[in-house]
Amino acid sequence: MSFPGRVVQRAWHLVDAKDQTVGGLATQIAPILRGKHKPTYRPNADCGDFVVVINAEKVRFSGKKWDQKLYRWHTGYPGESTWYFSLKYSNSHSSNACIHQIIPLKLNQVDSNNELRTI
């Protein structure tokens, strides 16, 4: 069991993204970031590990996603403009966006930004 006040032991995981699809990579990394592989997992606590993704620029997209997929970003303020970015221009950022879409927003999405590194 995980007890309050104890320090969470975090490990480093190295994931090679070469020739993997973005969705498969995201489903492999998201449970590690949340800590679901540990016996001390609690859904309300940040007990995930650190993940380093290498070869993020060599990730594979299925279908025509490389040409057609757009990711939307909005500041949250009414009347502000919405920004779109394509996969063509930022490949490592697109893999990060796919991984963070799998993690539930109210749980650990903000904290997992510091735990995921892409090289």
Residue, then its C-alpha position, 0 to 999 in steps of 0.5 A: m500500500s501507499f501511505p501518505g507522507r512517504v517519498v515516492q520512488r521513481a525510476w527512469h524508463l527508456v523507450d525507443a520510438k523508432d518505427q512505432t505508431v503514435g497511438g501504440l507508443a502513447t498507450q505504452i507510455a501513459p500508464i508508466l507516467r501515471g504509475k499504473h504498473k506499480p503495486t502502490y498505485r493510487p489514482n489520486a496521487d502522482c506516483g508515476d515514473f520518468v520516461v525518456v523517449i528516443n528517436a521521436e522524429k522517426v515515429r510512424f503515423s498510420g494512414k494520412k495523418w501526417d498530412q491531415k491531422l491538426y492539433r488544436w490549442h486554445t488559451g481557455y479565455p473567451g474571445e482568444s484565438t485558437w491555434y492549430f499545428s500540424l504534424k509536419y512541423s513538430n514531430s516530437h511535439s505531436s508525440n507528446a500531444c498524443i501521449h497527454q491526450i490519453i492521460p485524464l486531465k484532472l488526474n496527472q496531466v500537468d505533472s506528467n509534463n515534467e516526467l516526459r522527455t523526448i530526444 
